[in-house]
Amino acid sequence: MPPAKSTDERFRAAVETLRVPAMGTEVVAPLLSSLLKLVRPQRVLEVGMGYTTPFLASALAEIADDVRAQAPALAAKTRPYLDRDADLDDEWLYGEPALLAPEFYNAPYRPRLVAVDDLSIPESSSSRVWDVLRDLGLDELVTVVNADLRECAEHFPPDFAPIDFAWVDAWECLYFFDNFWDLIDPDGGLVVMHYLKTYPQGEAFLRYLSAQLDVNPREFEIVNLVEPHKLSQNSLTILRRTSGEVKRVYAKPNSRMDYGDRLRAQARTQADAHPSEIRELTP
């Protein structure tokens, strides 16, 4: 049976068994899923398993399916331009699959989720997560580390760095920032932390982050999102690491797409990587 998608009734029924109202992630979980689909990370870390875990795993599976379909289709629409030595143009850009950057598809997309939890919170649903992942066909994407945050890194897969996306649903956000920040991809890696606003310890940590930015303003960007209708478990803090950000500029100063040598070379590399699919898709 293929992995369940987040839109499937089977998925919705399974994750409902993990929902704990006091944890406050009923809106956060689908938001995290959408964030993954937006930024398409490959190495994802979750600290604090539960309702959100299958949403993360399902999003990665759906992205992988999309990439597998998009890569040969992008190559197929590029090949006629290369064969007649023609410049790429707006018709190429807007043709299906539209707007895709060949550079992204030049590397294989092999997503993984490492989920960390020491199973120490009795009211959490973390102990039931693995069974749900297995029933939904999502377990192959996930490595579960049953360990305390302070001991979990030694159990990570050997090539699990840099981390592209981290979801931290644990009280030890300060420890995570001080000890895991160097593992986050400096080229836009995201760290999403749950519930720092509206309680004293969380606000103190936010002041600490602000002080870090005063010292090194190019290290990261920060935004806080608040759920104003809730008393607790009511915010997200998103850090985006920017110390090694690679600028991606595809347009000329006049806002027209730059179809020059750089984009053409990336498109050629991507098209050449999918020769068999091209033969099947090209009339």
N, C-alpha and C positions, 0 to 999 in steps of 0.2 A: 504494500500500500504506500503511495507517495506521501511525503510530509504534508501535514494539514496546513492550509493557509489561514491567515488571521480572519479572513472573511467567511470561512466555512462554519456551518452550524456545529460540526464535530469539534472544532477548535473552541468555539464560544462555550460549549457545554463543558469541555474539559477544564478550561481555565477558571470557570466559575467555581469549581471545587477548590481552587487555591485562593479565592478572594477572601481577605480578612478585612472587614470594614474599618477597623481601627488603624490599619496600616496606611490607608489613604492613597492608594495607588490606582484607583479605578479609572482615573483620567490620565495619570502619568504613564501607565503602561502603553496605551495606544500612541501617546505622544512620543515616547521613546522609539516605538516601532517606526513612526513617521520620520523621526530624526535619523535613524539608521538608513532608511531608504533615501533620505536626502543626501547624506554625506558618504554613503557606501563604504564603511570601514571594513577592514579584514580581520583585525585582532581586537576583540571586544572583551572587556572585563566587567563582571558584575560582582559587587561586594554586597551580599545580603540577598539570598535567593527568595523566591516567592512568586507572587502573581505576575511580576514583570518578566520572569525568566522565559516562559514560552513565547511571549511577545517578541523578545529579543531574538530568540532562536528562529522563530518563524520569519521574522523580517529578513534575517541573513539568508535563509533558504530561498525566500522569494526574490531577493536581489540576485542570488546566484542563478536562479532560473532566468531572470531577465537578461543577465549578462550573457548567458549561453545562447539566448535567442538573438540578442542585439549584435553581438560581435560578428557573426557571419553575415547578417543582414547589412551591417555597415560596410563590411568588406565588399559585398556584392554590389552595392550602389556606387562604390568608389572605383571598382575595377574598370568600367567602361571609360572613365576619365583618364585613367592611367594608360589604358590600351591605345587611346588615340592622342596621348600626350596633351590633353586639354587641361586648362586651369579649372580648379574647383570654383563653384559659383553658388549663387543663392538657391538655384534649383537643387543642387547637391545637398546644401545645408538643410533645406526644408523638406526634402524627400524623406520618406519613411526608411529607416527610423530617424526622425528629425532631431537636429540640434546636437547630436552626439559628438564628443571630442575623441578623436582616434587615439590620442595619447593615453586615455584611461584604459582602453582596451588592448594596449600593447603589452600589458602584464597580466598573467592569470589571476583570476579572482577566486581565492580559496579562503572563505571566511571561517573563523573559529570563535567560539564563545567560551571563556573560562569563567565559571560561576563559583564564587567563594562563599562558604557559610560554615560556621562551627556548630550549627544546630542547637544553639544555647538559649534561644528564645522560645519558651513553650507554646505561646500563642501564635507563633509564626507557622506558615504552611510550608516552610522550606523542606521539611522531611518528606513531603509528598511530591515534590517537584519532579524528581527523576522518573517516577512512575508515569506522570503526565507526559513528560517529554518522550518517553518510550512509546506510550500509547499513540501519540501524535506523529510518530516517525521522525522526531527532531533530535533524538539522542546522539546521533553520529556527529552532529555539529558542536556538541557541548562536552567540555571537560569539567567535571565537578571536583572541587577541592574542598574537602571537609576539614577546615583548619581555621584557626584564629588569624585575623588580618596580619598580625605580627609574624606569623610563621608561614603564610601561604605562598610567598614568592618562590620559595625553594621547590615548590611543587608545580610551578608553571612549566608548560612545554618549553624545550630549550630555545626555540626560535620565536617565542611569544614577546617580541619587542621589535620596534616600538609599538606601544599600545595606541590604537587609533581612537578608541572610544571607551570610556569607563563610566559605569553607572554605580554610584556609591550610595547605598541605602543602609547606612550604618552610622553609629554615633561617633566613630573615630575619624571624622573628616580631617582634623588637624594632623593626625598621624599619617593618614593617607597622603596628604599634600606634602608633608615633610619627607616622606620615605618612598613615595611612588612617583612623584612628579617627574623625576628624570627619566622614567620609563615611558612617559607620554610623548607621542610624536610631536616634535617641535614645529612641524609643518601643519599646524591646524588641528592637532589632536584635541578631542573634547573630553572634559570631565563634567559629569552631571551629578550634583549632590542633592539629596532630598532633605528638605525641612531645616533650613538654617535661619530663615526669617522668623520673627515674632516670638523668639525665646532667648533668654540672656546668653547662654553658651554659644548658640548659633550666631548671634549678633557679634559676640566677641571674636569668633573666628572670621567673620566677614570683615571686621576691623583689621584683623591680622592680614588678610588678603589685600586689603587696601594699602596697608603699610608696605607689603611686598611690591605692589605696583609703584609706590612712591620711589622705591629704590631702583626698580628696573621696569619702567613703563612699557617696554617692548616685549616683556616676557609672556603676557597673556591678556586676553580681553575677558570681561566678566559681565554677566547680566543675571538679574534676579527676577523670577516670575512668581507672583503670589496668587493663591486662590483665595480671594477676599471673603468668600462665603464660609470658610472653615476656620475652626479655632486652633487646630494643630494639624501636623502632617500636611502643611498648607503652602509649601513653596518649593521651587527648584532654583538652584544656583548653577549656572553653566559657565565653565571656564574653557576658553579656547586658547591653546598654547600657540604663540606666534613668534617665538624667538628664532625659529629657523624657517619661517614661512617662505614658500616659493611663490613668487608672483606669477599668476596665470593671466596673461593679457592676450586676448584673441582679436581685439578690434583695433582699428586705426584711430588716430585722434578725431576723425570726423564721424566716429561711431560705426563706420562700415566694417564688416568682417574683413580681416586680413587673410586672404587666401594665398599668401605668398609661400616661399620655399619651405619655411618651417612647418606650417600646417600640412603642406603637400608631402613632405618627408615623413611626417607622423602617419598620414593616411596611407602612404605606400607601405610602411612597415606593418601597419595593422592589416591591410589587405593581403599582403604576402603571407601573413601568419595563418590565413584561413583559405588556402587554395582549394581544398576538396569541397568545402561548403560553397565556395564561389561557383564551382562548376555545377553544383546541384541547383543553385538559386538563379544563376544567370541564364536567360533563354539562349 
